[in-house]
Amino acid sequence: MLLTILTYPNPELKKRSNPVTVITDKTRELVRDMAETMYHAPGVGLAAPQVGVHQRVIVIDVSGDENPELIVAINPEIIHAEGEVFDEEGCLSVPKFSANVRRHARVVVKALNLDGEEITYRADGLLAIAFQHEIDHLDGTLFIDHLSPLKKGIFRKRYLRTVEEQKEFSK
């Protein structure tokens, strides 16, 4: 089932998510729905808070369209990070806006899979960026929160003006 993706400035996006204590059929259903929603959007990652569920669950697929490789990470935690990249990011919760964000170039992420088994991912490139971006969502942080105060102020003005114009246009 397609879920509704919350968009900025919805205050739900700023809430910290709770750890998953037991993986249930409801958790598996959430993951299925999140994956379907992410692929439909289309995006390369989605965190549960983006669909109004404050649990530490993310789905990621940076493989492209041909051979999907869905990563499901429950209670993900970055246990090691190194290097630095400064690259353009976008977000399904901040549509039609992107900005350069500074991130770690490589990360090691520990998480649980849907069977409750601990897994470790060693990631670089787009996958490392996606892990950091989605884990930020679990902590109530959006990629725009990484912008300088000046750039964040410019973003807010432009973005909110665009949202208002869209509302007027759709009337």
Secondary structure per residue as TSV (DSSP state, phi and psi in degrees):
chain	resnum	aa	ss	phi	psi
A	1	M	-	360.0	133.7
A	2	L	-	-72.7	133.6
A	3	L	-	-102.6	157.2
A	4	T	-	-83.0	127.5
A	5	I	-	-89.0	122.2
A	6	L	-	-70.2	143.6
A	7	T	-	-121.6	152.9
A	8	Y	T	-55.9	135.5
A	9	P	T	-102.2	33.3
A	10	N	-	-53.5	124.3
A	11	P	G	-64.8	-19.1
A	12	E	G	-61.9	-27.5
A	13	L	G	-70.7	-15.4
A	14	K	G	-95.6	-1.3
A	15	K	S	-84.0	142.7
A	16	R	-	-78.6	138.5
A	17	S	-	-89.5	153.6
A	18	N	B	-90.7	146.7
A	19	P	-	-63.5	150.2
A	20	V	-	-83.6	122.8
A	21	T	-	-94.5	-30.9
A	22	V	S	-138.6	130.0
A	23	I	-	-88.0	116.6
A	24	T	-	-117.2	178.8
A	25	D	H	-61.5	-32.1
A	26	K	H	-65.5	-37.2
A	27	T	H	-63.3	-45.3
A	28	R	H	-62.8	-39.5
A	29	E	H	-64.9	-42.3
A	30	L	H	-58.6	-45.5
A	31	V	H	-62.8	-44.5
A	32	R	H	-58.4	-47.2
A	33	D	H	-67.0	-38.3
A	34	M	H	-64.6	-42.7
A	35	A	H	-63.1	-46.1
A	36	E	H	-59.6	-42.6
A	37	T	H	-65.1	-43.8
A	38	M	H	-62.3	-47.4
A	39	Y	H	-65.2	-36.4
A	40	H	H	-70.4	-30.5
A	41	A	T	-58.3	-45.8
A	42	P	T	-88.6	150.0
A	43	G	-	-143.9	176.4
A	44	V	S	-108.1	-4.7
A	45	G	E	-162.1	155.5
A	46	L	E	-153.6	135.7
A	47	A	E	-110.0	146.3
A	48	A	G	-52.5	-39.0
A	49	P	G	-60.9	-24.6
A	50	Q	G	-68.0	-18.1
A	51	V	G	-113.4	20.5
A	52	G	T	80.8	16.0
A	53	V	-	-113.5	118.5
A	54	H	-	-94.8	62.3
A	55	Q	B	-123.9	151.7
A	56	R	S	-82.4	76.6
A	57	V	E	-133.9	131.2
A	58	I	E	-133.7	153.3
A	59	V	E	-126.8	141.9
A	60	I	E	-141.9	142.4
A	61	D	-	-150.3	106.0
A	62	V	-	-104.8	13.6
A	63	S	S	-75.6	-21.2
A	64	G	-	96.6	-176.4
A	65	D	S	-79.0	-27.4
A	66	E	S	-70.2	-49.5
A	67	N	S	-129.6	87.0
A	68	P	-	-57.8	138.6
A	69	E	-	-131.8	84.0
A	70	L	-	-74.1	127.7
A	71	I	E	-104.8	126.4
A	72	V	E	-112.6	124.2
A	73	A	E	-128.9	118.8
A	74	I	E	-106.8	131.4
A	75	N	E	54.4	47.1
A	76	P	E	-67.9	145.4
A	77	E	E	-144.6	131.0
A	78	I	E	-79.7	118.6
A	79	I	E	-103.5	-12.2
A	80	H	E	-156.6	140.6
A	81	A	E	-146.0	143.7
A	82	E	E	-153.9	163.5
A	83	G	-	72.4	178.5
A	84	E	-	-149.2	139.8
A	85	V	E	-132.2	153.6
A	86	F	E	-129.7	103.0
A	87	D	E	-138.8	161.9
A	88	E	E	-75.3	134.1
A	89	E	E	-129.1	151.0
A	90	G	E	-130.3	179.7
A	91	C	E	-156.1	138.4
A	92	L	T	-63.2	-24.0
A	93	S	T	-88.2	-5.6
A	94	V	E	-132.0	69.0
A	95	P	E	-62.8	148.2
A	96	K	E	63.2	26.3
A	97	F	E	-141.6	138.7
A	98	S	E	-141.4	159.1
A	99	A	E	-157.2	156.5
A	100	N	E	-76.9	132.1
A	101	V	E	-129.7	140.9
A	102	R	E	-87.8	126.7
A	103	R	E	-136.7	170.7
A	104	H	-	-73.4	144.1
A	105	A	S	-77.0	-32.7
A	106	R	E	-136.2	140.0
A	107	V	E	-137.3	154.8
A	108	V	E	-117.2	124.7
A	109	V	E	-118.6	130.9
A	110	K	E	-105.6	136.2
A	111	A	E	-157.3	177.1
A	112	L	E	-105.9	147.7
A	113	N	-	-93.2	-176.6
A	114	L	T	-67.2	-14.7
A	115	D	T	-92.6	3.5
A	116	G	S	80.7	10.2
A	117	E	-	-87.5	140.5
A	118	E	E	-75.1	132.1
A	119	I	E	-127.8	154.7
A	120	T	E	-126.0	130.8
A	121	Y	E	-112.3	132.3
A	122	R	E	-106.7	117.5
A	123	A	E	-129.6	146.0
A	124	D	E	-139.8	179.3
A	125	G	H	59.9	-143.6
A	126	L	H	-60.7	-36.0
A	127	L	H	-64.1	-41.0
A	128	A	H	-63.1	-42.6
A	129	I	H	-64.0	-43.7
A	130	A	H	-62.6	-43.6
A	131	F	H	-58.4	-47.9
A	132	Q	H	-63.1	-42.2
A	133	H	H	-62.4	-48.8
A	134	E	H	-70.7	-38.1
A	135	I	H	-65.1	-35.5
A	136	D	H	-54.9	-43.8
A	137	H	H	-56.7	-37.8
A	138	L	H	-64.5	-23.9
A	139	D	T	-99.4	8.2
A	140	G	T	78.8	23.3
A	141	T	-	-111.8	131.3
A	142	L	-	-101.0	158.2
A	143	F	G	-59.9	-28.3
A	144	I	G	-68.1	-19.5
A	145	D	G	-69.5	-15.0
A	146	H	G	-88.0	-4.3
A	147	L	S	-78.9	157.2
A	148	S	-	-64.0	157.0
A	149	P	H	-54.2	-39.9
A	150	L	H	-63.8	-50.2
A	151	K	H	-64.7	-35.8
A	152	K	H	-66.0	-39.8
A	153	G	H	-64.2	-43.8
A	154	I	H	-62.3	-43.9
A	155	F	H	-57.2	-51.1
A	156	R	H	-55.1	-47.5
A	157	K	H	-61.4	-49.2
A	158	R	H	-65.7	-45.2
A	159	Y	H	-66.5	-47.3
A	160	L	H	-66.7	-34.0
A	161	R	H	-64.3	-43.3
A	162	T	H	-61.8	-43.6
A	163	V	H	-60.9	-44.3
A	164	E	H	-64.3	-40.2
A	165	E	H	-63.3	-39.0
A	166	Q	H	-64.9	-38.7
A	167	K	H	-63.1	-44.1
A	168	E	H	-63.7	-42.1
A	169	F	H	-65.4	-33.9
A	170	S	T	-83.9	-3.7
A	171	K	-	-74.5	360.0
